[in-house]
Amino acid sequence: MKIICTPLTLEAMNLLDINDCPDSLLESVTLTDDEYEQFLESGALEAINNTLGKMIDDYEDEAIDNIDELNKSLAILKDHLTLGNSLTMKKLINLNTLAIKNRTGLFFYF
Protein backbone atom coordinates (compact mmCIF):
# COMPACT_ATOMS: atom_id res chain seq x y z
CA MET A 1 0.00 0.00 0.00
CA LYS A 2 1.34 3.44 -0.97
CA ILE A 3 0.16 6.25 1.30
CA ILE A 4 0.92 9.94 0.98
CA CYS A 5 -0.42 12.22 3.67
CA THR A 6 -0.29 15.76 4.91
CA PRO A 7 -0.95 16.85 8.47
CA LEU A 8 -3.64 19.50 8.72
CA THR A 9 -1.85 21.49 11.45
CA LEU A 10 1.66 21.99 12.78
CA GLU A 11 0.63 20.16 15.95
CA ALA A 12 -0.49 17.21 13.82
CA MET A 13 2.89 17.24 12.06
CA ASN A 14 4.65 17.02 15.42
CA LEU A 15 2.38 14.15 16.44
CA LEU A 16 3.11 12.38 13.16
CA ASP A 17 6.83 12.54 14.00
CA ILE A 18 6.18 10.44 17.10
CA ASN A 19 3.62 8.21 15.36
CA ASP A 20 0.77 9.58 17.49
CA CYS A 21 -1.25 11.61 14.98
CA PRO A 22 -4.95 10.75 14.77
CA ASP A 23 -6.34 10.15 11.28
CA SER A 24 -8.74 13.06 11.78
CA LEU A 25 -5.75 15.45 11.64
CA LEU A 26 -4.43 14.01 8.38
CA GLU A 27 -5.47 14.25 4.78
CA SER A 28 -4.18 11.23 2.91
CA VAL A 29 -4.17 9.54 -0.46
CA THR A 30 -3.75 5.81 -0.84
CA LEU A 31 -2.46 4.99 -4.30
CA THR A 32 -3.67 1.83 -5.99
CA ASP A 33 -1.12 -0.22 -7.90
CA ASP A 34 -2.31 1.38 -11.15
CA GLU A 35 -2.09 4.91 -9.70
CA TYR A 36 1.38 4.24 -8.35
CA GLU A 37 2.42 2.96 -11.76
CA GLN A 38 1.08 6.16 -13.36
CA PHE A 39 3.02 8.22 -10.82
CA LEU A 40 6.20 6.31 -11.63
CA GLU A 41 5.68 6.43 -15.39
CA SER A 42 5.00 10.17 -15.30
CA GLY A 43 8.59 10.78 -14.21
CA ALA A 44 7.41 13.05 -11.38
CA LEU A 45 8.70 10.79 -8.61
CA GLU A 46 12.15 10.60 -10.16
CA ALA A 47 12.17 14.37 -10.73
CA ILE A 48 11.17 15.03 -7.10
CA ASN A 49 13.89 12.69 -5.84
CA ASN A 50 16.55 14.23 -8.07
CA THR A 51 15.55 17.86 -7.54
CA LEU A 52 15.01 17.66 -3.79
CA GLY A 53 17.61 15.03 -2.93
CA LYS A 54 14.96 12.63 -1.61
CA MET A 55 14.77 8.83 -1.61
CA ILE A 56 11.08 8.20 -2.10
CA ASP A 57 10.84 4.56 -3.14
CA ASP A 58 9.39 1.20 -2.14
CA TYR A 59 11.62 0.74 0.88
CA GLU A 60 11.95 4.22 2.39
CA ASP A 61 9.63 6.57 4.22
CA GLU A 62 10.33 10.15 3.22
CA ALA A 63 9.03 13.66 3.82
CA ILE A 64 8.92 16.96 2.00
CA ASP A 65 8.44 19.32 4.87
CA ASN A 66 9.67 22.81 4.10
CA ILE A 67 7.90 25.42 2.04
CA ASP A 68 10.62 25.76 -0.61
CA GLU A 69 10.65 22.01 -1.28
CA LEU A 70 6.84 21.87 -1.24
CA ASN A 71 6.68 24.61 -3.89
CA LYS A 72 9.23 22.76 -6.02
CA SER A 73 7.39 19.45 -5.69
CA LEU A 74 4.12 21.15 -6.65
CA ALA A 75 5.73 22.58 -9.78
CA ILE A 76 7.12 19.15 -10.67
CA LEU A 77 3.74 17.47 -10.21
CA LYS A 78 2.07 20.08 -12.41
CA ASP A 79 4.79 19.72 -15.07
CA HIS A 80 4.21 15.96 -15.24
CA LEU A 81 0.40 16.14 -15.41
CA THR A 82 -0.97 14.59 -18.60
CA LEU A 83 -4.35 13.54 -19.87
CA GLY A 84 -3.50 9.90 -19.14
CA ASN A 85 -2.51 10.41 -15.51
CA SER A 86 -4.67 13.41 -14.60
CA LEU A 87 -6.80 11.75 -11.91
CA THR A 88 -3.77 10.44 -10.03
CA MET A 89 -1.69 13.56 -10.43
CA LYS A 90 -4.55 15.85 -9.42
CA LYS A 91 -4.87 13.93 -6.14
CA LEU A 92 -1.19 14.53 -5.47
CA ILE A 93 -1.35 18.17 -6.58
CA ASN A 94 -4.28 18.79 -4.24
CA LEU A 95 -2.46 17.15 -1.34
CA ASN A 96 0.71 19.14 -2.05
CA THR A 97 -1.32 22.37 -2.27
CA LEU A 98 -2.93 21.59 1.08
CA ALA A 99 0.51 21.03 2.64
CA ILE A 100 1.63 24.44 1.38
CA LYS A 101 -1.52 26.10 2.64
CA ASN A 102 -1.14 24.53 6.10
CA ARG A 103 2.65 24.96 6.16
CA THR A 104 3.09 21.31 7.03
CA GLY A 105 4.47 18.66 4.68
CA LEU A 106 3.99 15.65 2.46
CA PHE A 107 4.84 12.32 4.03
CA PHE A 108 5.40 9.27 1.84
CA TYR A 109 4.89 5.79 3.29
CA PHE A 110 5.73 3.30 0.56
N, C-alpha and C positions, 0 to 999 in steps of 0.2 A: 504494500500500500504506500502511495506517495502522497504525503500531506504537506501543504504549504499553509502557514497561518500567519496572522498578524494580531498582536495584542491590541485591544481597543484603547488602552490607557498605558501611561508609563508605569503605574503600579502593577498592572497586569504583566508588563514586560519583565519587571523585577521578579514577579511570582513565577513566570515561565522559566527564568534562570534557575530557580530552585525546584522546578518541576511541581509547582503547587498552584498553578493558574487554573481556575475553573473554566470550563468550556464556554460559559456565558460571557466571559471577558475576552474571548477570541473569535475572530472571523477566520474560517479556514476553508480550504479547497482540497478535496481529495481527488487526485487524478486517477482516472481509470487507466488501464494498460494502453488503450488506444490514445487517450489524451496525452499520456506521458510520451508515447512514441511521436506524436505530433510536436510536442515541445522539443524533443531531441532533434527531430528532423528539421525543425525550423531554423536551427542553428543558434537560437537565443540562449540556450543553456551554456553552450560552449563560449559564446560571446560574453556572457555575464562572468563566467569563470575567468576568462582571459583578461577582460577589462578590469575586473575588481579584485583579481588575485584570490578567487574563491575556489573551493573544491566541492562543489555540489555534485554528488554522484550517488550511486546505489549504496555506498558503504559509509557515507559521511553525513552527519548532521551539520548544517551550516546556517549562518545568519547574515543578512544584510541589514545592518542596524544603525547606520548614520545617514543623515539627510542627503549628503553628496552622493553616496553610493546608491541610495534609493532613487534619486533623480536619474542617475546613469542607468540603473536597471530598468526603470520605466521607459527611458528612451530606447533601450535595446529591445524591450518587448514590443514596443510600437513599431520599430523598424523591421521586426521579423513577423509582423502580422500579415497574413495572406487570407485570401478567400477560403482556402482549404483548411486553415487552422483557426479561423476567426473565433469560434465558440470557446476553444481552449485558451487561446491567447487573451481574449477579452476577460475571462475569469481572472487570469494572472495580472492583467493590467488593472482591473478593478481592485484587486487585493493590494497591489503595489501602491496605487493611488490612495487607498485607505491608510496604508502605513505612513505615507508622506503626510497626509492630513493629520493623523494622530501623533506624528513624530515618534513612531515606535520602530517597527522593523518587520522584515519578512524572515520567517524561520522555516527552513526546509528540513523535513524528516523523511528521508528516502531509505 
